[in-house]
Amino acid sequence: MDIQWSTKLFNELSTTDLYEIIVLREAVFVVEQNCVYQDADGKDFAALHLCGKHKGALVAYCRIYPENGAIHIGRVVTASEYRKMGLAYELMQRAHHFTASKFQDFNEIHISAQKYLEKFYLKLGYKVVGDEYLEDGIPHIEMHRLVPESQSGR
């Protein structure tokens, strides 16, 4: 599948880019997962936005941002019709690459993973940190991963 990947800072996003991101995040996190929550949390302003498009449509997305001495990858989402194709794995691999190249002063990545995705993130090198907790009514776990030295140039 031919995916066009791009990364943009918040101020580089067009209004169309931002609209597509909001639509995908709401379609999955609010509608599909039936979870009413405040998506606009202020973290998008400091984030690098990683977008994957297929035939002009946004089909994969995450945001990468520094906070509290670590890099956070969040709002990891794939459009429902593009799941089970390895796209989420590619998205995370690209997120790790950009983390290593753009945030060189950091050596750890943190994610707040939905519990059912624990095995997926374990395969990507993450480790569970702490106990399971509820976030917006959905079971989550905190997971951390070191940025490999060979990627980060440290």
C-alpha positions in Angstrom: 0.0 0.0 0.0 1.3 3.4 -1.0 1.2 5.7 2.1 2.5 9.2 1.9 4.0 10.2 5.3 4.5 13.7 6.6 5.4 15.4 9.8 4.4 18.9 10.7 4.6 21.2 13.7 1.3 22.6 14.8 1.9 26.0 13.1 2.7 24.2 9.9 -0.7 22.4 9.8 -3.2 23.8 7.3 -6.8 24.2 8.4 -7.5 21.2 6.2 -4.8 19.2 7.9 -6.1 20.0 11.3 -9.7 19.2 10.3 -8.7 15.8 9.0 -6.8 15.0 12.2 -9.8 16.0 14.3 -12.1 14.0 12.2 -10.0 10.8 12.4 -9.4 11.2 16.2 -13.1 11.8 16.8 -14.2 8.9 14.5 -12.1 6.4 16.5 -11.8 7.7 20.0 -15.2 9.3 20.5 -17.6 7.6 18.1 -16.1 4.1 17.7 -14.9 3.7 21.3 -18.0 5.5 22.6 -15.8 7.8 24.8 -16.8 11.4 25.4 -13.7 13.3 26.4 -12.0 16.6 25.8 -9.6 16.0 22.9 -8.3 19.5 22.7 -5.9 19.3 25.6 -3.3 21.9 24.6 -0.6 19.4 23.8 -1.0 19.7 20.1 0.7 23.1 20.1 4.1 21.5 21.1 3.7 18.3 19.1 5.1 17.0 16.0 2.2 15.6 14.0 2.9 12.4 12.0 0.3 11.8 9.3 -0.1 8.9 6.9 -2.3 9.5 3.9 -3.6 7.0 1.3 -5.1 8.4 -1.9 -5.3 11.8 -0.2 -7.2 10.6 2.9 -5.7 10.6 6.4 -5.6 7.0 7.5 -2.9 7.0 10.3 -1.8 9.6 12.8 0.0 10.2 16.0 1.5 13.2 17.8 4.9 13.3 19.4 5.7 15.9 22.1 8.2 16.5 24.9 6.8 16.6 28.5 8.3 16.1 31.9 11.7 15.0 30.7 10.5 12.4 28.2 9.0 12.2 24.7 5.3 11.2 24.6 3.7 9.5 21.7 -0.1 9.8 21.8 -3.4 9.9 19.9 -2.1 6.9 18.0 -4.9 6.1 15.5 -5.5 4.2 12.3 -8.7 4.4 10.3 -10.9 1.4 10.9 -10.8 0.2 7.3 -6.9 0.3 7.3 -6.4 -1.9 10.4 -4.8 -5.4 10.2 -2.5 -4.2 7.4 0.6 -3.4 9.5 0.0 0.3 9.2 0.0 0.9 13.0 3.3 -0.9 13.3 4.7 1.3 10.5 3.3 4.4 12.1 5.0 3.6 15.4 8.3 2.8 13.7 8.2 6.1 11.9 7.3 7.8 15.2 10.4 6.2 16.8 12.6 7.4 14.0 11.3 10.9 14.2 11.7 10.9 18.0 15.3 9.8 17.7 16.1 12.4 15.0 14.1 15.4 16.2 14.2 15.1 20.0 17.9 14.1 20.5 18.1 15.4 24.1 15.6 12.7 25.2 16.3 9.0 25.7 12.9 7.7 26.8 9.5 7.5 25.1 6.3 7.3 27.2 2.9 6.2 26.0 -0.4 5.8 27.8 -1.6 2.6 26.0 -5.1 1.2 25.9 -4.8 -2.1 27.8 -5.9 -4.3 24.9 -2.9 -3.0 22.9 -0.3 -4.1 25.5 1.0 -7.0 23.3 1.4 -4.7 20.3 3.5 -2.2 22.2 5.5 -4.9 23.9 6.5 -6.1 20.4 7.7 -2.6 19.7 10.0 -2.7 22.8 7.9 -1.0 25.4 7.7 -2.1 29.0 4.8 -1.8 31.3 5.4 0.8 34.1 2.9 0.8 37.0 -0.6 -0.6 37.4 -3.6 -0.5 35.1 -5.8 2.5 35.4 -8.9 4.0 33.8 -8.7 6.9 31.5 -12.1 8.2 30.3 -13.6 4.8 31.3 -11.1 2.8 29.2 -8.4 0.5 30.8 -4.9 1.9 30.1 -1.3 1.2 31.1 1.7 3.4 31.2 4.5 2.0 29.0 8.0 3.2 28.4 10.7 2.5 25.9 14.3 3.6 25.6 15.4 5.4 22.4 18.1 3.1 21.0 21.5 4.8 20.9 22.1 3.8 17.3 19.0 5.8 16.3 19.5 8.8 18.4 23.2 9.4 17.8 23.9 9.6 21.5 
